[in-house]
Amino acid sequence: MTQAERPETSTSTVNGTHAGDLDLELGPNTDSPPETPPMPHRTGPTSSRPKLPVTLDDVLAARERIMPHLHRTPTLNTATLSQQANTNLSIKCETFQRTGSFKARGAINAILQLTPEQRERGVVTLSAGNHGQGLAFAASKVGARAVVFMPESAVPAKVDAIRGYGAEARFAPTMETVYPAMEAFKEEHGLTFVHPFSDPAIIAGQGVVGLEILEDVPDVETIVVPVGGGGLLAGILVAVKEQRPDVRIVGVEPVGANIVTQSREQGRLITAERIDTIADGLAAPFAGEVSQPIIDALVDDMVLVTDEEILAALRLIIERCKIVVEPAGAAATAALIGGKVGAPAGSRTVSLISGGNIDLNKLANLLTA
């Protein structure tokens, strides 16, 4: 049984080891999450905010729709990472979600809202791997055909997982050329495109992560989120800011794949000319028409991390927290350790560990490089 498929009968163990034996302890509310979570409390002025394509009500509806099919992932406290980041830090472990990342949340929310005709024809997407796995898993739940276009450099373990869920994996030379190949195939076969990040249903599903953070760490002051195309960040912004506008939310991108930061700074949607990062899960080729306006309206800051900083954080998480994490999943923690987030000393902070889908050979090379 894989890490992502382990049943969550208890959150007192991590990777089969008691949390007390690790540099981890359970967050205040993760051992017994409420079966019916309390209704969110909306605070702060809303009249001055622009009308956004996804609302808190959409996120709440997504939770009701998707959680019968998914795990309620733990939020864990870590002494070593807190010391390194100079904050009171917890990590939200989406590595333990079905398919090994947060992506299954949005994918199931999107698939369950397709029409019968769309399910019959099937769905298609582009992905570095994690969204492809999430969509393949979701499509298998309703018996729909799923086709995932990926770069030829895709992590073999992610390709195998996509095929293992019954989806078709097809390839283009690079991440920058995946979209045109996928678009042509979609038109030829009449498939429905499920966007990896810039779709209201995807964003609402990812936003459930934000609801869980507020339940687990009600005194949170700063949330740090890794960013590829921005679907996870947009969803968490919607889920958190309407309830707790005082919470500071910071997005983190790699230096070599910073399409959301560029779009925010230039005030227009940017398409990447070149992508260069070890964090393949954050290598979005373009910014999104739905996700980017949400980020521009609500995010407090965007910061960049180098591949070297990501790799140092990945090693620290594996060595001290005993959690297998992919480079994309270590980016938010890298920004905190590097002092780039601006969280006050000792403040209550949550870092998103977004996924743990990494080829073992690649992981071994990263750890010994």
C-alpha positions, 0 to 999 in steps of 0.5 A: 500500500502506498503512502498516499493510499494509506487509510487515515484511521488515525493521525498519530502515525506518520509514514508508519512511525509514531509521531512522538518518535519524530521531530513532529507532533500533532497540531491542536485539532488534527487528532479528532477533526469534526465530522461536521465542521462548524460553519465559517465565521465571515469577518472583515469588510467585503464591499471593497473587494472585487467580485471574484470568480470563486467564493467561500460558498463554492469552497464550502460546497466543494468540501461537501462534494469531495471529502467522502472520496478523500483523506482529511490530511494532518497538520503537524508541528515541527520543532526543528523547522520552527527553529530554522524558520524562527517561527512557531511552524506547522506543516500541512501534509498534503503528501498524505492525500489520495494520489500523493498531493492536493491535486485530487481535491480539485480534480474530483470537484471538477469531475463530479460536476461534469454533465453525463455527456461530458463524462461519456466523451471523456476528459483531457488535461496537461500536467507535469504529473500531479494534476494528471494523477488527480484527474486520472483518479477522479475519472476512475471514480465515474468511469470516464476516459482521461487523457493526460499530456505531459512533457517527455521529461516527466517523472517516471513514477508520475507517469506510471501512477497516471496509467495505474489509475487507468488514464492515457499518458501522451507526451510533447517534447517540453512543458512549453509545447504540451498545451498545443499538443493537448489542444489539437487532441482535444479538438480531434476527439471532442474531449472536455479540458479540465484545467490544471489550475485555472478553473473555478471547480479546481480552485474551489476544491483546492480551497478546502485545504484552507478550511482545514488549516483554519480548523487545525490552527485557529490562531494562524498568522501566516500561511505559506503556499507553493505556487505553480499555476496558482490554483492552490494559492487561489483556493486558499486565498478565497477560503481564508481571506473572507473568514480571516482577512488578518491572516497573511498569505504568501505564495512561493515560486521557483526562480526558474518558473515564476509565471505568477509573479511575473503576471502580477508585476506586469499586470497581464497574463504571461506565458513562459518562454523558458522553464528551468527548475528542479520543482517540476510540480511548479513548472506551469507554462502560463498564468491562468485567466481565473486563478491570476485575478484572485491572486492579484486581488488577495495575496499579500506577497509573492517570493522566489526561491532558488533550486538550491534553497528548495533542495536544502529544505527537501533534505531537512524535511526528509531527515528530520520530519521523516516525510517523503516530499518532492521538490515542489512540496518543499518550496514553501518551507524553503522560503521560510527557512531562507527568511524570505516570507517576512513572518514575525519571530515566533509567529504562528505559521503554516507551511504547505507540503503540497506533494510527495510524488518523486521517483526514487532514483531522482530522490537518491540523486538529489539527496547525494548531489 
